[in-house]
């Protein structure tokens, strides 16, 4: 055997000796959140509702609210507008805001909401797919008050990754809508 061939075989043998590769089992990210506990949130604004005790609320101008979920890196943006003969425009704007996400959404499910006792009427939207928002709603008493709310995460929309957090916050949004009372 000649020397170059011997050295080549030696180099190949040296670099080919590695530990055996063992495949790792597939894992799933498991996100669990504490069960929601609710308490009444009230401010100087014309409405009150039950909020999750694990959130922080920042009041912004004109009775708008930012409901922050720091552990989930998400915020519900609530906007309040008085109704002054412009209910049709407010409804159209709220519906337009939801359906602007139709480009990225797989589907948009509408759930009407009626609470005749407390005069709260509205629509809850669940947006499926990689849209910027996964849930929105509007609520009104049809004469004086109008609220819209939208859920946004601080990440690029990836429906599969944020699904547990989105479901958790959707339940909170439904609780807000169902417990809404006008002052």
C-alpha positions in Angstrom: 0.0 0.0 0.0 1.4 3.4 -0.9 1.7 6.2 1.6 -0.9 8.7 0.2 -3.5 6.0 0.1 -2.6 5.0 3.7 -2.9 8.6 4.9 -6.2 9.1 3.1 -7.6 5.9 4.8 -6.3 7.1 8.1 -7.9 10.5 7.8 -11.3 9.1 6.7 -11.2 6.6 9.5 -10.4 9.3 12.0 -13.3 11.6 11.0 -15.8 8.8 10.5 -15.8 7.7 14.1 -18.7 9.5 15.8 -21.2 8.6 18.4 -24.3 6.9 17.1 -27.2 9.3 16.3 -30.3 8.5 18.3 -33.6 10.0 17.2 -35.4 12.1 19.8 -39.1 11.5 20.4 -41.4 14.1 19.1 -42.4 16.6 21.7 -45.4 19.0 22.0 -45.3 22.4 23.7 -47.6 22.2 26.6 -49.1 25.5 27.7 -51.2 25.5 30.7 -52.8 28.5 32.4 -54.3 29.0 35.8 -58.1 28.8 35.9 -59.5 32.3 35.4 -60.9 34.2 38.4 -63.0 37.2 37.8 -63.7 40.5 39.6 -65.7 43.6 38.7 -63.8 46.3 36.8 -65.4 49.7 37.1 -64.0 53.1 36.2 -65.3 56.6 35.5 -66.5 55.3 32.1 -70.1 54.4 31.2 -69.6 50.7 31.6 -68.4 48.0 34.0 -67.5 44.3 33.4 -65.9 41.3 35.0 -62.1 41.1 34.4 -59.6 38.3 34.9 -57.6 38.9 38.1 -54.4 38.0 36.3 -54.6 40.9 33.8 -53.5 44.5 34.1 -55.7 47.3 32.6 -54.4 50.5 31.3 -56.9 53.3 30.7 -56.3 55.3 27.6 -58.1 58.3 26.2 -61.9 58.6 25.8 -62.5 55.5 28.0 -60.5 53.2 25.8 -58.8 50.3 27.6 -55.8 48.1 27.0 -56.2 44.8 28.9 -52.7 43.3 29.1 -51.8 39.6 29.4 -48.1 39.8 30.1 -47.5 36.0 30.4 -49.1 35.4 27.1 -47.7 38.5 25.4 -51.2 39.7 24.3 -53.5 42.6 24.7 -57.2 43.2 24.2 -57.8 46.7 22.9 -61.2 48.1 23.9 -62.6 51.2 22.3 -65.6 53.1 23.7 -67.7 55.5 21.5 -70.9 57.3 22.4 -73.8 56.7 20.1 -75.1 60.0 18.7 -77.4 59.0 15.9 -74.4 57.2 14.3 -75.1 53.6 15.3 -75.2 52.4 11.7 -71.8 53.8 11.0 -70.4 52.4 14.2 -71.7 48.9 13.4 -70.4 49.1 9.8 -66.9 50.2 11.1 -66.8 47.3 13.6 -67.8 44.8 11.0 -65.3 46.2 8.5 -62.5 45.9 11.0 -63.3 42.2 11.5 -63.6 41.4 7.8 -60.4 43.1 6.9 -58.7 40.0 8.4 -60.6 37.8 5.9 -57.5 37.7 3.6 -55.4 35.7 6.2 -58.3 34.1 8.0 -59.4 30.5 7.3 -62.9 31.4 8.6 -64.7 34.0 10.6 -67.4 32.6 13.0 -70.1 35.1 14.1 -71.9 34.6 17.4 -74.7 37.1 18.1 -75.1 38.2 21.8 -78.4 39.5 23.3 -78.8 40.4 27.0 -82.2 42.1 27.1 -82.2 42.5 30.8 -79.0 44.7 30.9 -79.6 46.0 27.3 -76.4 44.7 25.9 -76.5 43.6 22.2 -73.6 42.6 20.1 -71.6 40.2 18.0 -68.6 38.0 18.9 -66.2 37.1 16.1 -63.8 34.1 16.2 -61.2 34.5 13.5 -59.5 31.2 12.5 -56.1 31.0 10.8 -53.0 33.2 10.8 -54.9 36.5 11.0 -53.6 39.4 13.1 -56.4 39.0 15.5 -58.1 35.8 16.7 -61.2 37.3 18.4 -63.2 40.5 18.3 -66.5 41.8 19.5 -68.7 44.8 19.6 -71.4 45.6 22.1 -74.0 48.4 22.4 -77.2 49.4 24.1 -78.4 50.8 20.8 -79.0 54.3 22.2 -76.0 55.7 24.1 -73.0 53.4 24.2 -70.8 51.4 21.8 -67.7 49.2 22.6 -65.4 47.3 20.3 -62.7 44.9 21.4 -59.9 43.1 19.5 -57.2 40.6 20.7 -53.7 41.0 19.4 -50.5 39.0 20.2 -47.0 40.5 20.2 -45.8 38.0 17.7 -46.2 37.0 14.1 -49.5 35.2 13.7 -49.0 31.5 13.8 -52.4 30.0 14.7 -51.0 26.6 15.9 -48.5 28.1 18.3 -50.8 30.6 20.0 -54.0 28.5 20.0 -53.9 27.7 23.8 -53.4 31.3 24.7 -55.9 32.5 22.1 -58.6 30.1 23.5 -57.9 31.2 27.1 -58.3 34.9 26.2 -61.3 34.3 24.0 -63.1 32.9 27.1 -62.1 36.1 28.9 -63.5 38.2 26.1 -66.8 36.3 26.2 -66.9 36.9 30.0 -66.3 40.6 29.4 -69.1 40.8 26.9 -71.5 38.6 28.9 -70.9 40.6 32.2 -71.0 44.1 30.5 -73.2 46.5 32.3 -74.0 50.1 31.3 -73.9 52.8 34.0 
